[in-house]
Amino acid sequence: MKASQKEKGKKIERNDRVIAVAVESIDHSTLKHVKEVNKNLMNELIHFFEYYNKMRNKKFNFLGLDGPDKAIRIIKKHKQK
């Protein structure tokens, strides 16, 4: 999930999220791409991040979705740190 957030008095920063599903998930284990996630569930996730950030005096801005290849690159990049 591509996103940015802004804290009052500070500049906008990119803060993407990786959405994953447990292999053992009964409801979602067949999902292979974020675009397969039910639209209502995706809207709930976006709303969660908006509200979570609002409670911390930050503004969350959903920018779009990328696929599993991008998520894997992000995970590998941060795993090396």
N, CA, C and O atoms as a Tinker XYZ file with bonds, in Angstrom:
   324  protein
     1  N      0.856000   -1.160000    0.000000    73     2
     2  CA     0.000000    0.000000    0.000000    64     1     3
     3  C      0.906000    1.228000    0.000000    63     2     4     5
     4  O      1.666000    1.449000    0.942000    81     3
     5  N      0.819000    2.014000   -1.055000    73     3     6
     6  CA     1.606000    3.232000   -1.132000    64     5     7
     7  C      0.876000    4.311000   -0.323000    63     6     8     9
     8  O     -0.332000    4.498000   -0.465000    81     7
     9  N      1.621000    5.007000    0.513000    73     7    10
    10  CA     0.996000    6.011000    1.370000    64     9    11
    11  C      2.000000    7.072000    1.770000    63    10    12    13
    12  O      3.214000    6.868000    1.736000    81    11
    13  N      1.448000    8.210000    2.149000    73    11    14
    14  CA     2.270000    9.263000    2.748000    64    13    15
    15  C      1.572000    9.692000    4.023000    63    14    16    17
    16  O      0.382000    9.443000    4.214000    81    15
    17  N      2.323000   10.334000    4.881000    73    15    18
    18  CA     1.723000   10.870000    6.082000    64    17    19
    19  C      2.419000   12.177000    6.428000    63    18    20    21
    20  O      3.570000   12.418000    6.062000    81    19
    21  N      1.678000   13.007000    7.144000    73    19    22
    22  CA     2.213000   14.319000    7.503000    64    21    23
    23  C      1.842000   14.611000    8.943000    63    22    24    25
    24  O      0.686000   14.506000    9.352000    81    23
    25  N      2.860000   14.981000    9.691000    73    23    26
    26  CA     2.658000   15.435000   11.056000    64    25    27
    27  C      2.653000   16.954000   11.035000    63    26    28    29
    28  O      3.425000   17.572000   10.302000    81    27
    29  N      1.782000   17.556000   11.839000    73    27    30
    30  CA     1.651000   19.010000   11.852000    64    29    31
    31  C      3.014000   19.665000   12.083000    63    30    32    33
    32  O      3.749000   19.306000   13.003000    81    31
    33  N      3.326000   20.625000   11.229000    73    31    34
    34  CA     4.590000   21.343000   11.341000    64    33    35
    35  C      5.771000   20.649000   10.686000    63    34    36    37
    36  O      6.881000   21.181000   10.691000    81    35
    37  N      5.552000   19.487000   10.132000    73    35    38
    38  CA     6.637000   18.752000    9.480000    64    37    39
    39  C      6.272000   18.503000    8.030000    63    38    40    41
    40  O      5.121000   18.679000    7.632000    81    39
    41  N      7.259000   18.093000    7.239000    73    39    42
    42  CA     6.979000   17.846000    5.827000    64    41    43
    43  C      6.386000   16.448000    5.627000    63    42    44    45
    44  O      6.495000   15.575000    6.488000    81    43
    45  N      5.767000   16.271000    4.483000    73    43    46
    46  CA     5.157000   14.992000    4.128000    64    45    47
    47  C      6.258000   13.951000    3.968000    63    46    48    49
    48  O      7.297000   14.218000    3.364000    81    47
    49  N      6.018000   12.761000    4.518000    73    47    50
    50  CA     6.979000   11.678000    4.331000    64    49    51
    51  C      6.260000   10.445000    3.788000    63    50    52    53
    52  O      5.098000   10.194000    4.106000    81    51
    53  N      6.960000    9.701000    2.981000    73    51    54
    54  CA     6.417000    8.475000    2.413000    64    53    55
    55  C      6.438000    7.409000    3.503000    63    54    56    57
    56  O      7.430000    7.276000    4.220000    81    55
    57  N      5.360000    6.656000    3.633000    73    55    58
    58  CA     5.285000    5.613000    4.647000    64    57    59
    59  C      4.409000    4.472000    4.130000    63    58    60    61
    60  O      3.273000    4.295000    4.569000    81    59
    61  N      4.958000    3.707000    3.193000    73    59    62
    62  CA     4.230000    2.610000    2.581000    64    61    63
    63  C      4.020000    1.473000    3.581000    63    62    64    65
    64  O      4.759000    1.344000    4.557000    81    63
    65  N      2.998000    0.650000    3.322000    73    63    66
    66  CA     2.699000   -0.509000    4.154000    64    65    67
    67  C      2.764000   -1.768000    3.300000    63    66    68    69
    68  O      2.383000   -1.758000    2.129000    81    67
    69  N      3.244000   -2.836000    3.891000    73    67    70
    70  CA     3.222000   -4.139000    3.241000    64    69    71
    71  C      2.059000   -4.907000    3.856000    63    70    72    73
    72  O      1.982000   -5.062000    5.075000    81    71
    73  N      1.161000   -5.383000    3.012000    73    71    74
    74  CA     0.013000   -6.156000    3.465000    64    73    75
    75  C      0.303000   -7.621000    3.162000    63    74    76    77
    76  O      0.578000   -7.991000    2.020000    81    75
    77  N      0.237000   -8.443000    4.198000    73    75    78
    78  CA     0.562000   -9.862000    4.041000    64    77    79
    79  C     -0.554000  -10.722000    4.629000    63    78    80    81
    80  O     -1.357000  -10.263000    5.440000    81    79
    81  N     -0.580000  -11.964000    4.204000    73    79    82
    82  CA    -1.562000  -12.928000    4.686000    64    81    83
    83  C     -0.817000  -14.155000    5.191000    63    82    84    85
    84  O      0.090000  -14.658000    4.528000    81    83
    85  N     -1.196000  -14.624000    6.346000    73    83    86
    86  CA    -0.601000  -15.856000    6.881000    64    85    87
    87  C     -0.968000  -17.042000    5.991000    63    86    88    89
    88  O     -2.106000  -17.155000    5.535000    81    87
    89  N     -0.022000  -17.902000    5.754000    73    87    90
    90  CA    -0.254000  -19.082000    4.917000    64    89    91
    91  C     -1.407000  -19.912000    5.484000    63    90    92    93
    92  O     -2.170000  -20.516000    4.730000    81    91
    93  N     -1.532000  -19.941000    6.809000    73    91    94
    94  CA    -2.564000  -20.741000    7.472000    64    93    95
    95  C     -3.921000  -20.049000    7.521000    63    94    96    97
    96  O     -4.869000  -20.625000    8.055000    81    95
    97  N     -4.053000  -18.845000    6.991000    73    95    98
    98  CA    -5.312000  -18.110000    7.041000    64    97    99
    99  C     -6.432000  -18.902000    6.374000    63    98   100   101
   100  O     -6.309000  -19.328000    5.225000    81    99
   101  N     -7.502000  -19.089000    7.096000    73    99   102
   102  CA    -8.641000  -19.829000    6.556000    64   101   103
   103  C     -9.350000  -19.001000    5.482000    63   102   104   105
   104  O     -9.757000  -19.531000    4.449000    81   103
   105  N     -9.493000  -17.710000    5.732000    73   103   106
   106  CA   -10.261000  -16.849000    4.831000    64   105   107
   107  C     -9.473000  -16.291000    3.654000    63   106   108   109
   108  O    -10.052000  -16.026000    2.601000    81   107
   109  N     -8.154000  -16.105000    3.811000    73   107   110
   110  CA    -7.418000  -15.350000    2.804000    64   109   111
   111  C     -6.193000  -16.053000    2.223000    63   110   112   113
   112  O     -5.439000  -15.434000    1.473000    81   111
   113  N     -5.978000  -17.314000    2.544000    73   111   114
   114  CA    -4.749000  -17.992000    2.115000    64   113   115
   115  C     -4.622000  -18.146000    0.599000    63   114   116   117
   116  O     -3.521000  -18.386000    0.103000    81   115
   117  N     -5.714000  -18.014000   -0.144000    73   115   118
   118  CA    -5.636000  -18.166000   -1.605000    64   117   119
   119  C     -5.257000  -16.866000   -2.315000    63   118   120   121
   120  O     -5.011000  -16.872000   -3.521000    81   119
   121  N     -5.210000  -15.756000   -1.581000    73   119   122
   122  CA    -4.879000  -14.473000   -2.199000    64   121   123
   123  C     -3.426000  -14.462000   -2.661000    63   122   124   125
   124  O     -2.528000  -14.872000   -1.926000    81   123
   125  N     -3.208000  -13.995000   -3.871000    73   123   126
   126  CA    -1.858000  -13.905000   -4.425000    64   125   127
   127  C     -1.473000  -12.472000   -4.759000    63   126   128   129
   128  O     -0.297000  -12.187000   -4.980000    81   127
   129  N     -2.443000  -11.569000   -4.799000    73   127   130
   130  CA    -2.196000  -10.169000   -5.166000    64   129   131
   131  C     -3.137000   -9.279000   -4.367000    63   130   132   133
   132  O     -4.288000   -9.642000   -4.123000    81   131
   133  N     -2.651000   -8.128000   -3.965000    73   131   134
   134  CA    -3.454000   -7.209000   -3.155000    64   133   135
   135  C     -4.734000   -6.781000   -3.874000    63   134   136   137
   136  O     -5.721000   -6.435000   -3.225000    81   135
   137  N     -4.726000   -6.799000   -5.181000    73   135   138
   138  CA    -5.926000   -6.421000   -5.929000    64   137   139
   139  C     -7.039000   -7.461000   -5.815000    63   138   140   141
   140  O     -8.175000   -7.201000   -6.211000    81   139
   141  N     -6.718000   -8.628000   -5.277000    73   139   142
   142  CA    -7.721000   -9.660000   -5.042000    64   141   143
   143  C     -8.455000   -9.459000   -3.711000    63   142   144   145
   144  O     -9.467000  -10.111000   -3.454000    81   143
   145  N     -7.947000   -8.563000   -2.873000    73   143   146
   146  CA    -8.575000   -8.304000   -1.572000    64   145   147
   147  C     -9.929000   -7.641000   -1.801000    63   146   148   149
   148  O    -10.056000   -6.722000   -2.610000    81   147
   149  N    -10.924000   -8.113000   -1.087000    73   147   150
   150  CA   -12.269000   -7.552000   -1.158000    64   149   151
   151  C    -12.212000   -6.036000   -0.969000    63   150   152   153
   152  O    -11.528000   -5.547000   -0.070000    81   151
   153  N    -12.926000   -5.295000   -1.813000    73   151   154
   154  CA   -12.876000   -3.828000   -1.767000    64   153   155
   155  C    -13.298000   -3.279000   -0.410000    63   154   156   157
   156  O    -12.739000   -2.286000    0.056000    81   155
   157  N    -14.282000   -3.917000    0.233000    73   155   158
   158  CA   -14.711000   -3.458000    1.557000    64   157   159
   159  C    -13.604000   -3.630000    2.585000    63   158   160   161
   160  O    -13.387000   -2.753000    3.421000    81   159
   161  N    -12.900000   -4.763000    2.526000    73   159   162
   162  CA   -11.793000   -4.991000    3.446000    64   161   163
   163  C    -10.671000   -3.983000    3.191000    63   162   164   165
   164  O    -10.083000   -3.457000    4.135000    81   163
   165  N    -10.373000   -3.714000    1.917000    73   163   166
   166  CA    -9.329000   -2.742000    1.600000    64   165   167
   167  C     -9.716000   -1.359000    2.118000    63   166   168   169
   168  O     -8.874000   -0.644000    2.662000    81   167
   169  N    -10.982000   -0.978000    1.954000    73   167   170
   170  CA   -11.441000    0.313000    2.478000    64   169   171
   171  C    -11.324000    0.362000    3.998000    63   170   172   173
   172  O    -11.004000    1.409000    4.561000    81   171
   173  N    -11.582000   -0.762000    4.668000    73   171   174
   174  CA   -11.425000   -0.820000    6.125000    64   173   175
   175  C     -9.964000   -0.634000    6.515000    63   174   176   177
   176  O     -9.665000    0.063000    7.485000    81   175
   177  N     -9.052000   -1.251000    5.766000    73   175   178
   178  CA    -7.623000   -1.079000    6.047000    64   177   179
   179  C     -7.196000    0.375000    5.870000    63   178   180   181
   180  O     -6.475000    0.925000    6.702000    81   179
   181  N     -7.642000    0.983000    4.792000    73   179   182
   182  CA    -7.307000    2.390000    4.549000    64   181   183
   183  C     -7.864000    3.255000    5.673000    63   182   184   185
   184  O     -7.169000    4.125000    6.197000    81   183
   185  N     -9.115000    3.015000    6.040000    73   183   186
   186  CA    -9.742000    3.783000    7.121000    64   185   187
   187  C     -8.989000    3.583000    8.441000    63   186   188   189
   188  O     -8.802000    4.531000    9.204000    81   187
   189  N     -8.558000    2.337000    8.705000    73   187   190
   190  CA    -7.787000    2.071000    9.914000    64   189   191
   191  C     -6.538000    2.942000    9.960000    63   190   192   193
   192  O     -6.266000    3.578000   10.978000    81   191
   193  N     -5.773000    2.978000    8.867000    73   191   194
   194  CA    -4.546000    3.766000    8.853000    64   193   195
   195  C     -4.845000    5.264000    8.948000    63   194   196   197
   196  O     -4.090000    6.001000    9.583000    81   195
   197  N     -5.927000    5.720000    8.331000    73   195   198
   198  CA    -6.313000    7.126000    8.452000    64   197   199
   199  C     -6.615000    7.469000    9.911000    63   198   200   201
   200  O     -6.114000    8.458000   10.446000    81   199
   201  N     -7.437000    6.643000   10.539000    73   199   202
   202  CA    -7.836000    6.893000   11.928000    64   201   203
   203  C     -6.647000    6.757000   12.879000    63   202   204   205
   204  O     -6.463000    7.591000   13.764000    81   203
   205  N     -5.842000    5.713000   12.700000    73   203   206
   206  CA    -4.657000    5.482000   13.528000    64   205   207
   207  C     -3.739000    6.703000   13.509000    63   206   208   209
   208  O     -3.254000    7.144000   14.551000    81   207
   209  N     -3.510000    7.236000   12.323000    73   207   210
   210  CA    -2.652000    8.414000   12.205000    64   209   211
   211  C     -3.323000    9.658000   12.763000    63   210   212   213
   212  O     -2.663000   10.486000   13.392000    81   211
   213  N     -4.605000    9.800000   12.546000    73   211   214
   214  CA    -5.342000   10.953000   13.076000    64   213   215
   215  C     -5.223000   11.004000   14.602000    63   214   216   217
   216  O     -5.070000   12.084000   15.174000    81   215
   217  N     -5.291000    9.853000   15.258000    73   215   218
   218  CA    -5.171000    9.792000   16.720000    64   217   219
   219  C     -3.782000   10.216000   17.175000    63   218   220   221
   220  O     -3.590000   10.540000   18.347000    81   219
   221  N     -2.821000   10.221000   16.278000    73   219   222
   222  CA    -1.446000   10.641000   16.586000    64   221   223
   223  C     -1.117000   11.992000   15.952000    63   222   224   225
   224  O      0.046000   12.354000   15.768000    81   223
   225  N     -2.194000   12.728000   15.622000    73   223   226
   226  CA    -2.065000   14.064000   15.023000    64   225   227
   227  C     -1.282000   14.055000   13.719000    63   226   228   229
   228  O     -0.496000   14.962000   13.444000    81   227
   229  N     -1.507000   13.018000   12.923000    73   227   230
   230  CA    -0.886000   12.913000   11.610000    64   229   231
   231  C     -1.981000   12.716000   10.573000    63   230   232   233
   232  O     -3.070000   12.238000   10.888000    81   231
   233  N     -1.682000   13.089000    9.337000    73   231   234
   234  CA    -2.622000   12.877000    8.241000    64   233   235
   235  C     -2.079000   11.774000    7.359000    63   234   236   237
   236  O     -0.951000   11.859000    6.874000    81   235
   237  N     -2.883000   10.731000    7.145000    73   235   238
   238  CA    -2.516000    9.602000    6.298000    64   237   239
   239  C     -3.148000    9.808000    4.934000    63   238   240   241
   240  O     -4.328000   10.146000    4.839000    81   239
   241  N     -2.372000    9.608000    3.875000    73   239   242
   242  CA    -2.880000    9.772000    2.523000    64   241   243
   243  C     -2.579000    8.502000    1.722000    63   242   244   245
   244  O     -1.422000    8.207000    1.424000    81   243
   245  N     -3.639000    7.752000    1.375000    73   243   246
   246  CA    -3.511000    6.550000    0.554000    64   245   247
   247  C     -3.175000    6.971000   -0.875000    63   246   248   249
   248  O     -3.857000    7.814000   -1.457000    81   247
   249  N     -2.114000    6.376000   -1.437000    73   247   250
   250  CA    -1.650000    6.760000   -2.775000    64   249   251
   251  C     -1.896000    5.690000   -3.833000    63   250   252   253
   252  O     -1.838000    5.984000   -5.027000    81   251
   253  N     -2.169000    4.460000   -3.421000    73   251   254
   254  CA    -2.404000    3.401000   -4.394000    64   253   255
   255  C     -1.838000    2.079000   -3.934000    63   254   256   257
   256  O     -1.358000    1.945000   -2.809000    81   255
   257  N     -1.901000    1.101000   -4.826000    73   255   258
   258  CA    -1.449000   -0.247000   -4.508000    64   257   259
   259  C     -0.374000   -0.704000   -5.478000    63   258   260   261
   260  O     -0.401000   -0.363000   -6.661000    81   259
   261  N      0.561000   -1.472000   -4.971000    73   259   262
   262  CA     1.546000   -2.165000   -5.794000    64   261   263
   263  C      1.366000   -3.651000   -5.556000    63   262   264   265
   264  O      0.625000   -4.050000   -4.658000    81   263
   265  N      2.019000   -4.459000   -6.331000    73   263   266
   266  CA     1.849000   -5.898000   -6.237000    64   265   267
   267  C      2.873000   -6.594000   -5.364000    63   266   268   269
   268  O      3.680000   -5.944000   -4.699000    81   267
   269  N      2.839000   -7.913000   -5.367000    73   267   270
   270  CA     3.714000   -8.706000   -4.504000    64   269   271
   271  C      5.202000   -8.565000   -4.831000    63   270   272   273
   272  O      6.037000   -8.674000   -3.933000    81   271
   273  N      5.547000   -8.328000   -6.087000    73   271   274
   274  CA     6.970000   -8.155000   -6.437000    64   273   275
   275  C      7.568000   -6.959000   -5.706000    63   274   276   277
   276  O      8.681000   -7.036000   -5.185000    81   275
   277  N      6.828000   -5.856000   -5.670000    73   275   278
   278  CA     7.295000   -4.657000   -4.974000    64   277   279
   279  C      7.405000   -4.933000   -3.473000    63   278   280   281
   280  O      8.375000   -4.515000   -2.841000    81   279
   281  N      6.429000   -5.626000   -2.900000    73   279   282
   282  CA     6.453000   -5.945000   -1.472000    64   281   283
   283  C      7.682000   -6.785000   -1.124000    63   282   284   285
   284  O      8.346000   -6.537000   -0.117000    81   283
   285  N      7.977000   -7.766000   -1.952000    73   283   286
   286  CA     9.139000   -8.626000   -1.704000    64   285   287
   287  C     10.428000   -7.808000   -1.755000    63   286   288   289
   288  O     11.318000   -8.011000   -0.929000    81   287
   289  N     10.542000   -6.885000   -2.716000    73   287   290
   290  CA    11.738000   -6.027000   -2.802000    64   289   291
   291  C     11.878000   -5.167000   -1.537000    63   290   292   293
   292  O     12.980000   -5.004000   -1.014000    81   291
   293  N     10.763000   -4.622000   -1.055000    73   291   294
   294  CA    10.801000   -3.789000    0.156000    64   293   295
   295  C     11.255000   -4.617000    1.358000    63   294   296   297
   296  O     12.097000   -4.178000    2.141000    81   295
   297  N     10.696000   -5.806000    1.495000    73   295   298
   298  CA    11.053000   -6.670000    2.624000    64   297   299
   299  C     12.526000   -7.037000    2.573000    63   298   300   301
   300  O     13.220000   -6.958000    3.587000    81   299
   301  N     13.013000   -7.438000    1.403000    73   299   302
   302  CA    14.427000   -7.805000    1.263000    64   301   303
   303  C     15.328000   -6.616000    1.546000    63   302   304   305
   304  O     16.370000   -6.770000    2.184000    81   303
   305  N     14.950000   -5.441000    1.086000    73   303   306
   306  CA    15.765000   -4.241000    1.304000    64   305   307
   307  C     15.887000   -3.940000    2.790000    63   306   308   309
   308  O     16.976000   -3.618000    3.265000    81   307
   309  N     14.801000   -4.038000    3.521000    73   307   310
   310  CA    14.824000   -3.690000    4.945000    64   309   311
   311  C     15.346000   -4.827000    5.807000    63   310   312   313
   312  O     15.777000   -4.595000    6.937000    81   311
   313  N     15.316000   -6.032000    5.304000    73   311   314
   314  CA    15.860000   -7.166000    6.026000    64   313   315
   315  C     17.377000   -7.067000    6.105000    63   314   316   317
   316  O     17.985000   -7.526000    7.071000    81   315
   317  N     17.986000   -6.466000    5.085000    73   315   318
   318  CA    19.442000   -6.346000    5.028000    64   317   319
   319  C     19.970000   -5.295000    5.985000    63   318   320   321
   320  O     21.161000   -5.303000    6.295000    81   319
   321  N     19.136000   -4.399000    6.461000    73   319   322
   322  CA    19.596000   -3.314000    7.347000    64   321   323
   323  C     19.900000   -3.792000    8.736000    63   322   324
   324  O     20.296000   -2.998000    9.589000    81   323
